[in-house]
Structures are given as C-alpha cells and as structure tokens.
Amino acid sequence: MSEQHAVLHAPTYTLVNNQSGDSWELPVISGAMGPDVIDIRRLYAETGCFTFDPGYTSTASCESAITYIDGEKGILLHRGYSIEQLAAESDYLEVCYLLLNGELPDAGQKEEFVEGITYHTMLHEKLNQLFQGFPRDSHPMAIMCGVVGGLSAFYHDSLDIHDPNHRKLAIYRLIAKMPTIAACAYNYEQGQPFIYPRNNLGFAENFLHMMFATPCEDYEVSPTVARAMDRILILHADHEQNASTSTVRLAGSSMANPFACIAAGIASLWGPAHGGANEAVLNMLGEIGTKDQIPGFIRRAKDKNDPFRLMGFGHRVYKNYDPRAAILRESCHEVLEELGVENEPLLELAMELERIALSDDYFLERKLFPNVDFYSGIIYRAMGIPVSMFTMIFAMARVVGWIAQWNEMIQDPALKIGRPRQLFTGSQRSEFVPMEQRGKS
Ligand code: CMC
C-alpha cells in the first residue's frame, strides 16, 4: 500500500457575490482517488457565510486513508484491497489488522494479532451484574450500548487517548469483547447462562459457539456457516464516513474515551435507515406475508404519500449494485443450500421480492438495488439467529472500522473538535412574559 497525501492545487473555483461583486478564490484539494474537494475552511472568516449541507451529501468531513468507495462504479477498497478479494481470500481478523495498520500482516504479525484478540475475549465478571440489571425483554442493542459504554469504568489503564499503548489495548479489548457482549445479550434474553469464550476456536466460530452452546451441550459449528459468518464480518468491517462512523469521530473529537465513542456509534447504527435495516427487512417480510401481497407493497413503496420504503433497498453512496450485496447474495444461496432451508417461505418471499424489484422501472431508474442488509438478514434467519440480534452482529463487525477511523483521527495533527454551524430559523427576539400573565390553556 502506498499512502498518498492530499495535494493542494492552484485555485480553480471562484465564489462570486452577485450583489456586491466581491469574489473569493477557493483552493481545491485532490485525494488519491475520488472527487476533488473545495477547501472552504476560511470561507466564514472571509465571507461571513456558512455552507448549508444537511445530510452531508456534498461534504467531505475529514481526510482518511482507510476505505475508498466509488458508489457509481460499485467499488469498495480497504487500504487499496478490493472487498471481493478480501472476502474470498482473507479472514475477519486479518481484515481488522489491515484496517488498523494499513497493510496485511505477515505470518508472525498475524499470529501475534490473533493471540492478542483471543486473550481479551472474556468479560470482567462484574459486568455480568450489569446485564442482570436490564429487563429480560430489552432490545439487545440497548444492552450493547450500555455495556460497551460501561467498559470505560473497568479499564482505566487504557483511557489515555494520547498514549499509543493505551489506544492499542482499548482497540484489542473492543474487537475481542464485542462478540462476547453480543452472545451474552442473546443468552440473557433467552434466560440461559452465559457461555465463556473458547480460545481454541476461530473468531466467527467462537461467536456462534457462545450463542448456541449451553453448559449441558457443545455446539458443533458447521464450517460453511462459520465461513459465512466470517464473511459477513468482513463485509461489514468498515464503510468510510457513514452515520455511525461519523458519530464515533464526532464524539471522539472532544477527546472522549474510546469505549464511550464506540457506544455512541452503536446508538447511531441502531436506526432503521442504517444498521437497523437488516432487522427491518425481516419485519417487512413478515408483514408482507405471502407472495401475492408483494405488488401491493411495491405500490406503497412507490407512493410519495406513503412513508413505507422497501427495507434493504437503496443506498446513499451506491448508485450501482453494492459490491457487498453481490458477495452476500452468493453466500446466502450457499448457506441456504447447506442448511437445507431453501424452501423456507420467508426466504422464498425475499427472493421473489428481489426479482420483482430488480425488474421494476421505479427501482431501476432510481438505482435502488438490494443492499447488504437485505441478504445478511436472510442469512441470519437461516442460521437461526433471532431478528433482534441482527444489528448487534453488524455492530460487532463494524467496531473495527469505527476504532480504526477513531485511531486515525486521534493521530491527525490537524484534529479539531467537530462543531457544525446552523441556518437559524427560530424567533429573532422574544420578550419574557411572567407566568401570571400567560393565562391557562
Ligand atoms: N424504497 C422505496 N423508495 C426508495 C427507497 C426504498 N428503500 N430508497 C430510496 N427511495 C426513493 C426515494 O423515495 C427517492 O425517490 P424520489 O427521487 O422520487 O423522491 C429516491 O429513491 C432517492 O431516495 P433518498 O431518500 O434521497 O436517498 P438517500 O440516499 O437519502 O437514502 C437510504 C438512502 C439507504 C436511507 C434509503 O435508500 C432507504 O431508506 N433505504 C431503506 C433502508 C435501508 O435499507 N437502509 C440500509 C442502508 S445500507 C446499510 C447501511 O449503510 O447501514
């Protein structure tokens, strides 16, 4: 990997105030790939104006060398490596190393990294009591937000964000403990005892073991299923400056500790427009119920007066097939075949929905293809993972992306606290009226 730094060009954009005739030269910066950016950092100081871009559709919020997406062409690269190659030839922990360190590990580095993660998978016993405080019917994402934020209270030895050793320790702990926290949240909901991690198992295998074994019986993990889970983790590992990653960066820009920042990212991921979409897909399929209902739901999705959207379709960045969805589609069919559940009615329904939406002009014109959440939900369902766990698995995989981006940001000498401005539309000035003069409604 050759890391290239952003290059400042001779100014090529001129901003003109048509009323006063004043004009300003705006510098343009080129990255290694992708659109140039217009540098507006001095805009307010020089013009007295802010820019307005709610939803950040035209705003690059930071400089990053980790992940590159070309949404028009359907390309996703981590540190220059294509997601297709990583999904086919690598494994999740190797991808974690790559995202964090900028290059694939050699054999010794990989061994050391895997061992480092493996020996941090257990949770502090006191954390068990934190789980017990949640109602049994809590959403597992609520538990995950609370427990991950709570880790800050247990690890004072890794909270100095300016110390590279503290940061490394916090990074290892977060990657290692997320599957244990996810499995504990599941077992807690089921009323079953927590299953401790097993150091002789691979990362994905260990997660499935903690989910499905009981103290009375081991769980034999099928290699196809473990491989599919590992692949799901790779595909969700990072996705540049999405809502949850930007949340982690914004939280971290105030120098908050990494556990608190990751808890903020988990909260953002929970929403149905982001990581919660995989759960929403299965809920939607349940609501659709039978194939003959599909046209009615498609009609609703196209109706501007109906807030209903086809969950698992569309993406802010990909205006072409999401490359992760293409890989998962393949995995999905493999898993369904291995588990012998091809004829499951809900899964048949999903395949029919995919077929109809992919041939409908509304979806084709707007480039609304099935996204990664469409297929991941179906695979989880086939693996016997309950719907409420889906977003937690996304969080478990994405933690490496969040923490790699946080680590990159903390080391950036240009780091400033994130502080957006606003277009104020409220009252200009109100006179305070004492309560006795306000009447009663
Ligand atoms: N069903 C029906 N119409 C849709 C959908 C959908 N799922 N998604 C977008 N549209 C329409 C939308 O109504 C608009 O139509 P028009 O141009 O006629 O007004 C057009 O497509 C563009 O939509 P948009 O809202 O401007 O697009 P966006 O980039 O703001 O939204 C999105 C992206 C992912 C939030 C949206 O496509 C969506 O809500 N999808 C369903 C939820 C989902 O699957 N989310 C997972 C995203 S992938 C994983 C992740 O990143 O977390």
Boltz pocket constraint, residues with backbone or C-beta under 6 A from the ligand:
constraints:
  - pocket:
      binder: B
      contacts: [[A, 242], [A, 272], [A, 273], [A, 274], [A, 275], [A, 276], [A, 277], [A, 301], [A, 302], [A, 308], [A, 309], [A, 310], [A, 311], [A, 312], [A, 313], [A, 314], [A, 315], [A, 316], [A, 317], [A, 366], [A, 368], [A, 371], [A, 372], [A, 373]]
      max_distance: 6.0
